Amino acid sequence: MFDTGMHDRAVPLLQLEADLRRAVERQEFQLYYQPIVSLASDQISGVEALVRWRHPQRDLVFPAELIPVEEETELIVTIGEWVLRAACAQNQA
């Protein structure tokens, strides 16, 4: 049964999805790198690329809000591919 609460919850999610699709087209994402440290040697053994999105009106949108929308819309694959390409390009620079 539909109620106004359902509508009130759906509208922001639909807006976020539309904004996220636009962000993919405009490549509005940024990568941040977090070191991976070996416990055995206490040396940096690699890095993890973390994608962040600065929404034009809302500023930084946190992964906890983005990931469910990305997974439901399958944008997670597109964004994941962008992360891989961007990280490789930055590594070559």
N, CA and C atoms as a LAMMPS dump frame, in Angstrom:
ITEM: TIMESTEP
0
ITEM: NUMBER OF ATOMS
279
ITEM: BOX BOUNDS ff ff ff
-5.0000000000000000e+02 5.0000000000000000e+02
-5.0000000000000000e+02 5.0000000000000000e+02
-5.0000000000000000e+02 5.0000000000000000e+02
ITEM: ATOMS id mol type element x y z
1 1 1 N 0.834 -1.172 0
2 1 2 C 0 0 0
3 1 3 C 0.89 1.25 0
4 2 1 N 0.585 2.157 -0.863
5 2 2 C 1.363 3.392 -1
6 2 3 C 0.954 4.397 0.069
7 3 1 N 1.96 5.059 0.633
8 3 2 C 1.674 6.178 1.536
9 3 3 C 2.645 7.312 1.227
10 4 1 N 2.386 8.466 1.771
11 4 2 C 3.216 9.633 1.46
12 4 3 C 4.644 9.469 1.957
13 5 1 N 4.84 8.677 2.999
14 5 2 C 6.192 8.42 3.491
15 5 3 C 7.041 7.722 2.446
16 6 1 N 6.423 6.817 1.679
17 6 2 C 7.145 6.119 0.609
18 6 3 C 7.619 7.137 -0.428
19 7 1 N 6.749 8.041 -0.779
20 7 2 C 7.101 9.081 -1.747
21 7 3 C 8.222 9.957 -1.205
22 8 1 N 8.099 10.336 0.062
23 8 2 C 9.104 11.204 0.679
24 8 3 C 10.478 10.546 0.727
25 9 1 N 10.523 9.223 0.853
26 9 2 C 11.807 8.514 0.859
27 9 3 C 12.332 8.299 -0.559
28 10 1 N 11.443 8.13 -1.519
29 10 2 C 11.848 7.821 -2.892
30 10 3 C 12.404 9.04 -3.628
31 11 1 N 11.835 10.198 -3.409
32 11 2 C 12.237 11.393 -4.162
33 11 3 C 13.719 11.716 -3.99
34 12 1 N 14.257 11.775 -2.758
35 12 2 C 15.695 12.069 -2.637
36 12 3 C 16.581 11.002 -3.275
37 13 1 N 16.163 9.741 -3.211
38 13 2 C 16.948 8.673 -3.835
39 13 3 C 16.958 8.806 -5.35
40 14 1 N 15.818 9.136 -5.925
41 14 2 C 15.747 9.325 -7.375
42 14 3 C 16.58 10.53 -7.811
43 15 1 N 16.565 11.588 -7.016
44 15 2 C 17.38 12.761 -7.33
45 15 3 C 18.859 12.421 -7.239
46 16 1 N 19.239 11.657 -6.21
47 16 2 C 20.634 11.252 -6.06
48 16 3 C 21.065 10.384 -7.236
49 17 1 N 20.183 9.48 -7.675
50 17 2 C 20.511 8.641 -8.831
51 17 3 C 20.732 9.501 -10.077
52 18 1 N 19.854 10.456 -10.323
53 18 2 C 20.001 11.335 -11.492
54 18 3 C 21.296 12.137 -11.402
55 19 1 N 21.592 12.655 -10.211
56 19 2 C 22.828 13.415 -10.019
57 19 3 C 24.051 12.531 -10.216
58 20 1 N 23.967 11.297 -9.747
59 20 2 C 25.087 10.366 -9.876
60 20 3 C 25.333 10.014 -11.341
61 21 1 N 24.27 9.811 -12.097
62 21 2 C 24.424 9.537 -13.534
63 21 3 C 25.092 10.73 -14.236
64 22 1 N 24.691 11.928 -13.856
65 22 2 C 25.297 13.138 -14.418
66 22 3 C 26.775 13.226 -14.019
67 23 1 N 27.082 12.854 -12.788
68 23 2 C 28.473 12.884 -12.315
69 23 3 C 29.342 11.915 -13.105
70 24 1 N 28.775 10.764 -13.471
71 24 2 C 29.513 9.798 -14.29
72 24 3 C 29.826 10.422 -15.646
73 25 1 N 28.829 11.038 -16.256
74 25 2 C 29.03 11.672 -17.567
75 25 3 C 30.073 12.785 -17.5
76 26 1 N 30.065 13.544 -16.428
77 26 2 C 30.967 14.7 -16.289
78 26 3 C 32.289 14.356 -15.597
79 27 1 N 32.417 13.107 -15.193
80 27 2 C 33.621 12.638 -14.485
81 27 3 C 33.946 13.546 -13.299
82 28 1 N 32.987 13.684 -12.412
83 28 2 C 33.124 14.561 -11.253
84 28 3 C 33.777 13.88 -10.049
85 29 1 N 34.323 12.719 -10.23
86 29 2 C 34.88 11.965 -9.11
87 29 3 C 36.342 12.321 -8.885
88 30 1 N 36.784 12.071 -7.669
89 30 2 C 38.185 12.267 -7.307
90 30 3 C 38.674 10.99 -6.644
91 31 1 N 39.955 10.701 -6.839
92 31 2 C 40.557 9.545 -6.179
93 31 3 C 41.432 9.999 -5.025
94 32 1 N 41.343 9.255 -3.965
95 32 2 C 42.227 9.419 -2.812
96 32 3 C 42.864 8.065 -2.576
97 33 1 N 44.094 8.081 -2.126
98 33 2 C 44.82 6.827 -1.939
99 33 3 C 45.116 6.606 -0.463
100 34 1 N 44.87 5.382 -0.043
101 34 2 C 45.142 4.976 1.332
102 34 3 C 46.209 3.895 1.298
103 35 1 N 47.279 4.053 2.051
104 35 2 C 48.344 3.043 2.014
105 35 3 C 47.889 1.72 2.626
106 36 1 N 48.41 0.645 2.067
107 36 2 C 48.234 -0.695 2.632
108 36 3 C 49.579 -1.072 3.236
109 37 1 N 49.582 -1.313 4.528
110 37 2 C 50.829 -1.573 5.247
111 37 3 C 50.903 -3.045 5.626
112 38 1 N 52.025 -3.662 5.317
113 38 2 C 52.269 -5.054 5.693
114 38 3 C 52.523 -5.123 7.193
115 39 1 N 51.764 -5.953 7.882
116 39 2 C 51.978 -6.116 9.318
117 39 3 C 53.298 -6.815 9.606
118 40 1 N 53.72 -7.685 8.704
119 40 2 C 54.96 -8.437 8.912
120 40 3 C 56.189 -7.538 8.822
121 41 1 N 56.191 -6.622 7.852
122 41 2 C 57.39 -5.799 7.632
123 41 3 C 57.217 -4.338 8.052
124 42 1 N 55.995 -3.946 8.351
125 42 2 C 55.682 -2.556 8.68
126 42 3 C 56.026 -1.613 7.523
127 43 1 N 55.996 -2.137 6.304
128 43 2 C 56.283 -1.361 5.098
129 43 3 C 54.996 -1.204 4.282
130 44 1 N 54.937 -0.135 3.521
131 44 2 C 53.804 0.045 2.612
132 44 3 C 53.948 -0.961 1.481
133 45 1 N 52.914 -1.778 1.306
134 45 2 C 52.966 -2.813 0.276
135 45 3 C 52.071 -2.488 -0.919
136 46 1 N 51.291 -1.44 -0.819
137 46 2 C 50.41 -1.051 -1.912
138 46 3 C 49.534 0.103 -1.467
139 47 1 N 48.577 0.426 -2.303
140 47 2 C 47.614 1.471 -1.959
141 47 3 C 46.223 1.019 -2.381
142 48 1 N 45.252 1.571 -1.71
143 48 2 C 43.857 1.347 -2.072
144 48 3 C 43.331 2.657 -2.642
145 49 1 N 42.708 2.599 -3.806
146 49 2 C 42.127 3.796 -4.421
147 49 3 C 40.696 3.953 -3.913
148 50 1 N 40.419 5.105 -3.339
149 50 2 C 39.095 5.402 -2.802
150 50 3 C 38.475 6.517 -3.634
151 51 1 N 37.293 6.264 -4.153
152 51 2 C 36.633 7.267 -4.985
153 51 3 C 35.749 8.138 -4.097
154 52 1 N 35.794 9.431 -4.364
155 52 2 C 34.964 10.395 -3.649
156 52 3 C 34.292 11.302 -4.669
157 53 1 N 33.1 11.759 -4.314
158 53 2 C 32.329 12.617 -5.21
159 53 3 C 31.954 13.898 -4.476
160 54 1 N 32.364 14.998 -5.05
161 54 2 C 31.956 16.309 -4.534
162 54 3 C 30.769 16.779 -5.371
163 55 1 N 29.609 16.649 -4.787
164 55 2 C 28.375 17.055 -5.445
165 55 3 C 28.395 18.577 -5.617
166 56 1 N 27.976 19.083 -6.768
167 56 2 C 28.034 20.529 -7.01
168 56 3 C 27.267 21.369 -5.977
169 57 1 N 26.172 20.848 -5.434
170 57 2 C 25.402 21.599 -4.444
171 57 3 C 25.574 21.071 -3.016
172 58 1 N 25.819 19.788 -2.878
173 58 2 C 25.831 19.171 -1.542
174 58 3 C 27.226 18.953 -0.983
175 59 1 N 28.244 19.268 -1.731
176 59 2 C 29.636 19.033 -1.369
177 59 3 C 29.905 17.529 -1.334
178 60 1 N 30.678 17.055 -0.396
179 60 2 C 31.111 15.66 -0.383
180 60 3 C 29.95 14.727 -0.035
181 61 1 N 29.717 13.735 -0.904
182 61 2 C 28.702 12.713 -0.654
183 61 3 C 29.442 11.468 -0.191
184 62 1 N 29.083 10.96 0.962
185 62 2 C 29.817 9.86 1.57
186 62 3 C 29.447 8.513 0.955
187 63 1 N 30.395 7.576 0.933
188 63 2 C 30.162 6.255 0.346
189 63 3 C 28.953 5.527 0.929
190 64 1 N 28.679 5.7 2.203
191 64 2 C 27.532 5.016 2.815
192 64 3 C 26.222 5.399 2.14
193 65 1 N 26.145 6.593 1.614
194 65 2 C 24.954 7.04 0.9
195 65 3 C 25.002 6.635 -0.569
196 66 1 N 26.197 6.628 -1.148
197 66 2 C 26.347 6.352 -2.576
198 66 3 C 26.263 4.878 -2.936
199 67 1 N 26.928 4.04 -2.171
200 67 2 C 27.08 2.636 -2.56
201 67 3 C 25.741 1.935 -2.784
202 68 1 N 24.731 2.094 -1.912
203 68 2 C 23.451 1.432 -2.201
204 68 3 C 22.833 1.87 -3.53
205 69 1 N 22.933 3.161 -3.85
206 69 2 C 22.389 3.659 -5.123
207 69 3 C 23.207 3.112 -6.283
208 70 1 N 24.531 3.105 -6.143
209 70 2 C 25.4 2.564 -7.192
210 70 3 C 25.088 1.098 -7.456
211 71 1 N 24.905 0.325 -6.398
212 71 2 C 24.64 -1.109 -6.561
213 71 3 C 23.282 -1.355 -7.201
214 72 1 N 22.276 -0.619 -6.764
215 72 2 C 20.933 -0.831 -7.285
216 72 3 C 20.814 -0.443 -8.753
217 73 1 N 21.55 0.558 -9.179
218 73 2 C 21.456 1.047 -10.558
219 73 3 C 22.536 0.469 -11.462
220 74 1 N 23.403 -0.358 -10.907
221 74 2 C 24.535 -0.951 -11.627
222 74 3 C 25.572 0.084 -12.055
223 75 1 N 25.467 1.303 -11.548
224 75 2 C 26.501 2.304 -11.813
225 75 3 C 27.803 1.942 -11.121
226 76 1 N 27.731 1.02 -10.184
227 76 2 C 28.943 0.609 -9.469
228 76 3 C 29.972 0.026 -10.436
229 77 1 N 29.504 -0.634 -11.49
230 77 2 C 30.417 -1.198 -12.49
231 77 3 C 31.077 -0.066 -13.28
232 78 1 N 30.289 0.876 -13.737
233 78 2 C 30.813 2.008 -14.51
234 78 3 C 31.797 2.826 -13.683
235 79 1 N 31.438 3.108 -12.447
236 79 2 C 32.313 3.897 -11.577
237 79 3 C 33.567 3.105 -11.235
238 80 1 N 33.422 1.807 -11.007
239 80 2 C 34.588 0.961 -10.742
240 80 3 C 35.563 0.955 -11.905
241 81 1 N 35.039 0.911 -13.123
242 81 2 C 35.904 0.962 -14.304
243 81 3 C 36.62 2.311 -14.386
244 82 1 N 35.906 3.388 -14.058
245 82 2 C 36.537 4.712 -14.059
246 82 3 C 37.669 4.764 -13.04
247 83 1 N 37.422 4.223 -11.846
248 83 2 C 38.448 4.212 -10.797
249 83 3 C 39.697 3.495 -11.293
250 84 1 N 39.52 2.343 -11.915
251 84 2 C 40.66 1.572 -12.404
252 84 3 C 41.438 2.351 -13.465
253 85 1 N 40.729 2.921 -14.437
254 85 2 C 41.401 3.699 -15.485
255 85 3 C 42.11 4.925 -14.912
256 86 1 N 41.431 5.645 -14.027
257 86 2 C 42.021 6.861 -13.456
258 86 3 C 43.233 6.534 -12.589
259 87 1 N 43.148 5.477 -11.793
260 87 2 C 44.282 5.096 -10.937
261 87 3 C 45.482 4.691 -11.785
262 88 1 N 45.234 3.949 -12.853
263 88 2 C 46.339 3.55 -13.741
264 88 3 C 46.954 4.772 -14.419
265 89 1 N 46.116 5.7 -14.868
266 89 2 C 46.624 6.907 -15.52
267 89 3 C 47.433 7.752 -14.54
268 90 1 N 46.95 7.881 -13.319
269 90 2 C 47.687 8.655 -12.323
270 90 3 C 48.995 7.973 -11.957
271 91 1 N 49.009 6.661 -11.956
272 91 2 C 50.235 5.92 -11.652
273 91 3 C 51.283 6.127 -12.748
274 92 1 N 50.837 6.278 -13.991
275 92 2 C 51.748 6.475 -15.116
276 92 3 C 52.301 7.896 -15.167
277 93 1 N 51.58 8.832 -14.574
278 93 2 C 51.991 10.254 -14.639
279 93 3 C 53.198 10.543 -13.775
